[in-house]
Amino acid sequence: MQAANPKALLFFVAILPQFVTPGGDVALQILVLAASSIAIELAVLSLYALAAARARLLARDARFGAALDATSGALLVFAGIGLAALRP
């Protein structure tokens, strides 16, 4: 995922050299940093996938859908009241 993201590439080009010791084995250091980054991204994206799977199950529940509709409607009503109160 990071290789396709230009912002991530710029981030690594700007930040990565600060963590590489010039006197050491640069290739090994970059390999360790890349492996660490991939492991962290894998963990984060896996958590996103688990959360999405759970949300999908919740979205199928009729009671949850009704509660979500009621909450969303109430928030929109309160936002409208707030906007009306701000109007001079």
ChimeraX commands (.cxc) that place a marker at each C-alpha (Angstrom):
marker #1 position 0.00,0.00,0.00 radius 0.5
marker #1 position 2.81,2.42,0.80 radius 0.5
marker #1 position 4.50,2.03,-2.58 radius 0.5
marker #1 position 1.40,3.38,-4.34 radius 0.5
marker #1 position 1.02,6.38,-2.03 radius 0.5
marker #1 position 3.10,9.42,-3.10 radius 0.5
marker #1 position 2.73,11.00,0.35 radius 0.5
marker #1 position 4.21,7.90,1.98 radius 0.5
marker #1 position 7.10,7.92,-0.48 radius 0.5
marker #1 position 7.84,11.57,0.31 radius 0.5
marker #1 position 7.58,10.82,4.02 radius 0.5
marker #1 position 10.08,7.99,3.79 radius 0.5
marker #1 position 12.47,10.01,1.64 radius 0.5
marker #1 position 12.35,12.88,4.13 radius 0.5
marker #1 position 12.36,10.90,7.40 radius 0.5
marker #1 position 14.15,7.63,6.68 radius 0.5
marker #1 position 17.68,9.05,6.20 radius 0.5
marker #1 position 17.62,10.45,9.75 radius 0.5
marker #1 position 17.54,6.92,11.15 radius 0.5
marker #1 position 20.35,5.50,9.02 radius 0.5
marker #1 position 23.91,5.57,10.35 radius 0.5
marker #1 position 26.27,6.31,7.44 radius 0.5
marker #1 position 29.13,4.28,8.91 radius 0.5
marker #1 position 27.08,1.08,9.22 radius 0.5
marker #1 position 25.58,-1.29,6.70 radius 0.5
marker #1 position 23.09,1.06,5.04 radius 0.5
marker #1 position 21.28,-1.65,3.08 radius 0.5
marker #1 position 20.68,-3.72,6.22 radius 0.5
marker #1 position 19.47,-0.67,8.14 radius 0.5
marker #1 position 17.01,0.25,5.39 radius 0.5
marker #1 position 15.84,-3.37,5.23 radius 0.5
marker #1 position 15.14,-3.38,8.98 radius 0.5
marker #1 position 13.31,-0.05,8.78 radius 0.5
marker #1 position 11.25,-1.26,5.81 radius 0.5
marker #1 position 10.36,-4.52,7.55 radius 0.5
marker #1 position 9.33,-2.60,10.67 radius 0.5
marker #1 position 7.16,-0.27,8.62 radius 0.5
marker #1 position 5.51,-3.17,6.79 radius 0.5
marker #1 position 4.83,-5.02,10.05 radius 0.5
marker #1 position 3.24,-1.95,11.64 radius 0.5
marker #1 position 1.13,-1.24,8.55 radius 0.5
marker #1 position 0.02,-4.88,8.40 radius 0.5
marker #1 position -1.10,-4.73,12.03 radius 0.5
marker #1 position -2.99,-1.46,11.54 radius 0.5
marker #1 position -4.70,-2.56,8.32 radius 0.5
marker #1 position -5.64,-5.87,9.95 radius 0.5
marker #1 position -7.31,-4.00,12.79 radius 0.5
marker #1 position -9.19,-1.88,10.22 radius 0.5
marker #1 position -10.37,-5.07,8.50 radius 0.5
marker #1 position -11.56,-6.56,11.79 radius 0.5
marker #1 position -13.40,-3.34,12.66 radius 0.5
marker #1 position -15.03,-3.27,9.21 radius 0.5
marker #1 position -16.15,-6.89,9.57 radius 0.5
marker #1 position -17.68,-6.10,12.96 radius 0.5
marker #1 position -19.37,-2.98,11.57 radius 0.5
marker #1 position -20.80,-5.06,8.73 radius 0.5
marker #1 position -22.37,-7.45,11.21 radius 0.5
marker #1 position -23.80,-4.55,13.21 radius 0.5
marker #1 position -25.17,-2.89,10.07 radius 0.5
marker #1 position -27.21,-6.02,9.31 radius 0.5
marker #1 position -28.93,-5.89,12.71 radius 0.5
marker #1 position -32.31,-4.14,12.42 radius 0.5
marker #1 position -32.20,-2.81,16.00 radius 0.5
marker #1 position -28.80,-1.27,15.43 radius 0.5
marker #1 position -30.00,0.31,12.17 radius 0.5
marker #1 position -33.00,1.83,13.92 radius 0.5
marker #1 position -30.83,3.17,16.74 radius 0.5
marker #1 position -28.36,4.59,14.23 radius 0.5
marker #1 position -31.19,6.26,12.29 radius 0.5
marker #1 position -32.64,7.76,15.49 radius 0.5
marker #1 position -29.24,9.01,16.65 radius 0.5
marker #1 position -28.41,10.50,13.26 radius 0.5
marker #1 position -31.80,12.19,13.07 radius 0.5
marker #1 position -31.44,13.64,16.56 radius 0.5
marker #1 position -27.97,14.99,15.73 radius 0.5
marker #1 position -29.33,16.64,12.57 radius 0.5
marker #1 position -32.19,18.21,14.55 radius 0.5
marker #1 position -29.77,19.55,17.17 radius 0.5
marker #1 position -27.49,20.89,14.43 radius 0.5
marker #1 position -30.47,22.67,12.88 radius 0.5
marker #1 position -31.46,24.15,16.24 radius 0.5
marker #1 position -27.86,25.29,16.77 radius 0.5
marker #1 position -27.77,26.95,13.35 radius 0.5
marker #1 position -31.12,28.62,13.97 radius 0.5
marker #1 position -29.87,29.94,17.32 radius 0.5
marker #1 position -26.83,31.51,15.65 radius 0.5
marker #1 position -28.90,33.35,13.07 radius 0.5
marker #1 position -29.20,37.07,13.96 radius 0.5
marker link #1:1,2 radius 0.2
marker link #1:2,3 radius 0.2
marker link #1:3,4 radius 0.2
marker link #1:4,5 radius 0.2
marker link #1:5,6 radius 0.2
marker link #1:6,7 radius 0.2
marker link #1:7,8 radius 0.2
marker link #1:8,9 radius 0.2
marker link #1:9,10 radius 0.2
marker link #1:10,11 radius 0.2
marker link #1:11,12 radius 0.2
marker link #1:12,13 radius 0.2
marker link #1:13,14 radius 0.2
marker link #1:14,15 radius 0.2
marker link #1:15,16 radius 0.2
marker link #1:16,17 radius 0.2
marker link #1:17,18 radius 0.2
marker link #1:18,19 radius 0.2
marker link #1:19,20 radius 0.2
marker link #1:20,21 radius 0.2
marker link #1:21,22 radius 0.2
marker link #1:22,23 radius 0.2
marker link #1:23,24 radius 0.2
marker link #1:24,25 radius 0.2
marker link #1:25,26 radius 0.2
marker link #1:26,27 radius 0.2
marker link #1:27,28 radius 0.2
marker link #1:28,29 radius 0.2
marker link #1:29,30 radius 0.2
marker link #1:30,31 radius 0.2
marker link #1:31,32 radius 0.2
marker link #1:32,33 radius 0.2
marker link #1:33,34 radius 0.2
marker link #1:34,35 radius 0.2
marker link #1:35,36 radius 0.2
marker link #1:36,37 radius 0.2
marker link #1:37,38 radius 0.2
marker link #1:38,39 radius 0.2
marker link #1:39,40 radius 0.2
marker link #1:40,41 radius 0.2
marker link #1:41,42 radius 0.2
marker link #1:42,43 radius 0.2
marker link #1:43,44 radius 0.2
marker link #1:44,45 radius 0.2
marker link #1:45,46 radius 0.2
marker link #1:46,47 radius 0.2
marker link #1:47,48 radius 0.2
marker link #1:48,49 radius 0.2
marker link #1:49,50 radius 0.2
marker link #1:50,51 radius 0.2
marker link #1:51,52 radius 0.2
marker link #1:52,53 radius 0.2
marker link #1:53,54 radius 0.2
marker link #1:54,55 radius 0.2
marker link #1:55,56 radius 0.2
marker link #1:56,57 radius 0.2
marker link #1:57,58 radius 0.2
marker link #1:58,59 radius 0.2
marker link #1:59,60 radius 0.2
marker link #1:60,61 radius 0.2
marker link #1:61,62 radius 0.2
marker link #1:62,63 radius 0.2
marker link #1:63,64 radius 0.2
marker link #1:64,65 radius 0.2
marker link #1:65,66 radius 0.2
marker link #1:66,67 radius 0.2
marker link #1:67,68 radius 0.2
marker link #1:68,69 radius 0.2
marker link #1:69,70 radius 0.2
marker link #1:70,71 radius 0.2
marker link #1:71,72 radius 0.2
marker link #1:72,73 radius 0.2
marker link #1:73,74 radius 0.2
marker link #1:74,75 radius 0.2
marker link #1:75,76 radius 0.2
marker link #1:76,77 radius 0.2
marker link #1:77,78 radius 0.2
marker link #1:78,79 radius 0.2
marker link #1:79,80 radius 0.2
marker link #1:80,81 radius 0.2
marker link #1:81,82 radius 0.2
marker link #1:82,83 radius 0.2
marker link #1:83,84 radius 0.2
marker link #1:84,85 radius 0.2
marker link #1:85,86 radius 0.2
marker link #1:86,87 radius 0.2
marker link #1:87,88 radius 0.2
view
